[in-house]
Amino acid sequence: MGNISRSKNRGVKSVVSLFLYLMDSLARICFMAIGKKKRYPTTVIYYHDVHETECSRFSHQLDIIKKFARPLSIHELNGLGKDDKPHVVVTFDDGFSCVKGIVLREMESRGIPFTVFIPTDSMGKTAEWMNKDSTSRGTPTVMSVADLMSLARHDGVTIGSHCRSHVDLTGLDDGNAYREISMSKSILEKNIGRKIDYLSFPHGAYSRRHLDFAKECGYEQAFGILPAEAKSAKEDFFCGRVRVDPSDWDLEFFLKIKGSYRWLSKAIELKRSIKNIYNRKMLE
């Protein structure tokens, strides 16, 4: 029943996103009819693990990106709006060992730049936070320091911070949260000899205080996991992302890289607002 429910949920999201894609396409045609251009949305997508059994699906998805969008590096977010093409920035959370193998090979062969966010306390260790969700494939391992240093030497690869211990920052006091954000940056900079400009919040959990901490530490931009149209650091310090997975349907993946899932962030915000209002009413 669980799989059926998830499939239905994905189906509903795909239908709504397809409608938005068609509306975007119609609007673009109308703009062209009056001699104007409508900028395509830029989308930052994020993967987690890519297992060796999913290599062909992953490669196929990269081909979809190359065919239907223009891949950008994370640094190019500041140049948004100068090109009338759909843009996609590819990122990977957790820094699993697949990044140094399958991911690097397939991305480099297509000339697609990418960013990997590393939880520094877990380098060279199994991802303990994945134990609840681990399958028969086993719990993935985070890249070691040596792996990371080797990866950082490749053109087109950007290293970012995923804090220290992959903990939910909203459950920590300010002092510990600040250390999670600041120490991971300094550890990565020491190991790869390069400035770390980007931060991805573990579990997508953060507060306004955590954004302030990130700015104080010298990050240029922070990333979450709510699907939203990407904005440059000049427009907004915080940037949303869309989760993708090798198991995504082709239509589902196509709509995600086209920015058609951006409505979900508004839907989630609305759902939270309704829930908060309901809870307040129950307490009255």
C-alpha positions, 0 to 999 in steps of 0.5 A: 500500500505504501508504494501505491500511495507514493506513486499516486502522490508522485502522479498528482505532483507530475500532473500539476507540474505538467499543467504549470509547464504548459502554462509557462510554454503558452506565456512564452509564446505570447511574449514572443508574439509581441516581440519580447522574451520570457526568461526560463526559470533556473533550477538547482537539483540535488541527488543523494546516492547513485548506486552502481545498479542505477548507473544507466538511469543516472546517465540517461537523466544527464542526457536529458539535462544536456538535451533540454537545458543548459547546465551551469556551475553553482558559481554561475547563479550570479549570471542569471537572466542573461540567457534565454535558455532553461538552466540547471545546476546539479548538486549532491548532498552528503558526499557519498563514495559514488561521487568519486566514481559513477558521478564524476565519470558520467558528469565529466564525460558530458561536461556537466559541472556539479557541486558536492556538499560534505558533512566533515565529521563523517568523512571516510565513515558510513552515513549513520543518519541513513540507517533508518532508511538503509536497504539491502544495498547497505548504508553508503559511505561518505568520501574520505579526506583523500577522496575529497582532495582528489575530487577537488582537483577536477575542473567543474567540481565545487566543494561545499559544506554540509555542516559537521555532523549532519544534524538537524540544526533546529534542535541545537542551541545557537553555540553548537549550531554556529560551530556546525556551520563554521567548523565544517567550512574551516575543515574543508578549506584546510583540507582542499586549500580552497575557499568554501563559499556554499552551504547546504543545510542537513535535512533542509532544516534551518532558521533565520539565525542559521542564515545569519551565522552562515553569512557571518562565517563568510558563505556566499549562499546557503541551500535548502531542499524546498523546490523553488526557482533558483535565485542568485546570491545577489537576489537572495542569500538562501536558495531552494532546490528540487530533489531528483533521484535515478528512479524518477520517471522521465516525465517527472525528471523533465518537469523538475529540470524545467522548473515546473515543480517550483509550485510545491514550495508555495503549497508546502508553505500554505499547508504549514500556515493552515496547520498552524492556524488549526493548532491555534484554534485548538488551543483557544 
